[in-house]
Every structure is written in structure tokens, then in C-alpha cells.
Amino acid sequence: MKNTVVLVGAPVQTGTNIQGCVMGPDALRTAGLQGSLEALGYSVIDRGNILPEASPDRVHSNSAIHHLSETISWTTKLHDVALHEMREGHLPVFLGGDHSMAAGTVSGIAHAAAEADKEQFVLWLDAHPDLHNLSTTSSGNLHGTPVLISAVFPVLRGIIRN
């Protein structure tokens, strides 16, 4: 039986103030990602691009923060999609978008790992660790927060114990 990879487009651009991140999923598809994965022996399902639900406006005491509500919506949606695909026995591959999306994808997979009583390992390769929180970011760009958020999000939702 082939392992199933599920491609999920996440045109997230709320964690940055730089335009163009929304083109990532389509660019990766155009570059032939699905065919490359199939050539490696994977069965591939492409779910297309997802979009988050609308969210009420949220504000934070750090006035530099922008797109907080939208980023929370993306985090929630990506968490739920990652969890669903893992429960189905699939390997979700998220095509982004700015890297604020990791807050939802990593936390969703952590949720699935906790349900399966398995450990999760994340290898984070980046020029900086993205350990800011809402109070420490001076740019207001939430793409600098996913490592901390992905560690805390499941705890906040009552999924895993602290």
C-alpha cells in the first residue's frame, strides 16, 4: 500500500507585511510538486486551497500587531485540517504562505500525536527561532511567533496538559 500525501494550500499572508506569500501554493503546484511526489512512490491527494472562517476583531496591547484576528483564524483552521488529515492516516503537506502558518500546522499534528500517545519531533530550520510572543514582537509581524504559539496553542485549547 502506498503512503498517502495530502497537499493543502494555505495562502496565508497575515503574518507579514510583505506581499506575495499568497502565491506560494499555486507556484508549488505549477512547479510540479504532485508529480514529483508521485514519482517517489506516494499516492497524492490535492485538497486545493483552504480559507479560514471569519473571525471577530481582536486587539492586543501591543499596537504594532496587525492581522491578529485573521492569523488566529488561520491558526485554528490549519490546526483542524492537520488534525483531520493525521486522523485519516495521511501525511499532510501544507503549501504556504508565510510561516505564521506553522502555529496551526505544528499544533494540529501535536494534537494528533497526543491522541495516538506518540511523541512529536519538529526540526525547525530557519534563520531565527520565531519565539516571539504578542508582547515581544516589535514589528507586529506574527510570522515571528509560530514556534511559541504552536507549543502553547494545544494547551490553550485543552488538548494536551502543560
N, C-alpha and C positions, 0 to 999 in steps of 0.2 A: 504494500500500500504506500502511495506517495504521501509525503508530508504536505499539508495544505498551508500555503501562504495566502493571507488576505491583505490586499492593498486597500488602504483607506486614505483618501485625500483629505488633508486638513489645511485648507488655505488660510492659515492663521497669520494675521499681521497686526494684532492688537498689542503685542509685547514690545513693539519697536516704533520708532517714528520714521523709519526708512521704508520707502515704497518698493514693491516688487516681490515680497515674500509670497503673496497670494498666487504667483505664477508657478511656484515650486512643484505642486502635484502634477499639473499638466505638462510641465517641462520634463519631469521624470518619466511620465508615460510616453511622451513623444520620443524620448531618447531610447525607448525600447526596454524599460525595466522588466515588464512582464515576460517578454520573450527571453531575456537573459536568465530570469529565474526558472522558467520552464526548461531552458537548455541545461540547467544544473539539476534537473530532475524533480522540481517542485510542481505540484498542482497549484495553480494560481486562480484566485477569485478576486476580481476588482469590484469593490463596493462603490466606486465613484467617489465624489467629494461629499463630505458631510458638512452640515452647518449647525451651529449651536441654537438653542432656544433663546428667545428674547429674555432679557433679564432686567429687573428693576435697577434704577440708577443707584450706585453705591459710591460713597465718598470716603476718603481717608484723611487723617490729619496731616499727612504728607502731601502738600499741594502739588508736588512735582508729578505725582502719579497720574497717568492718563489711561483711559480704556479699562478701568478696573472691572466694571460690570461685564463688559464683553469678554475679558480674559477669564473671569470666573465662569462665565457660561461655556467658553471653550474648554476650560479645565474639566468641568462637570461632564460635558458631552464626550470628550476624549476618554475620560476615566470610564464612563459607562460602556463605550464601544470597546475599549481594550478588555474590560472585564467580560463582556459578552463573547467576544471572539475567543478569548482564552477558555471560557467555559465550554465552548463548542469544540475545543481541541485544535484550534487553528493558531498559527503564528501570525499575529497582526504586524504589518509593516506600515507605519504611518508616514505619509508623504507630506512634508510641510513646505512651507510655513516657517515662521520664526520659532526659535527654540523655547519660547514660553510654553509651547505645546507639550513639552516633556513633563510638566507638572501633572497633566492629566493622564498621559500615556503610562508613565512610570508608576503612578499611584494606582491605576487600574490593574496593571499587571501585578503589582504588590498585593492588591486585594485578592486576585485570583490565586496567587501563591499562598497567601494566608489561608484561604478556603481549602486548598489542597494540602495544607500542612507541609509546604515546601519552602525552602529558602529562596530568596531572590538575590541575584547579583547584578549590579549595574556597574558597567565600566564607563565612566564619564570622561570623554576625551574632548577637551575644549581649552581655549586659550586662558580661560578664567573659570573659577568654580561655580559661578552662578548661585552663590549662597546669600545673596541679599534677601532682606525681607521688606515688607512695605514701608517700614520706618527708616531703613538704612539706604535705600536707593536714592541717589541724588539726581539721576537722570529721569526717574519716573518710568523708565522702560522696564516692563515686567519680564522681559526675556532674561533679565539678570537674577530671577528668583526661582527658577524651576526646581533646582536641587532641594532647596529648603522646603518649598511648597510640596513637592512630591513626597517628602519624608513626613510632613505634618498632615497633609490632606486626608489620608486614611484614618488618622487618629481623630481629626475633627469630625469626620463622618461616622465615627464609632465602629469602623471596620476592623481595626486592629487595636490592641492595647498599647499604651505608651510604654 
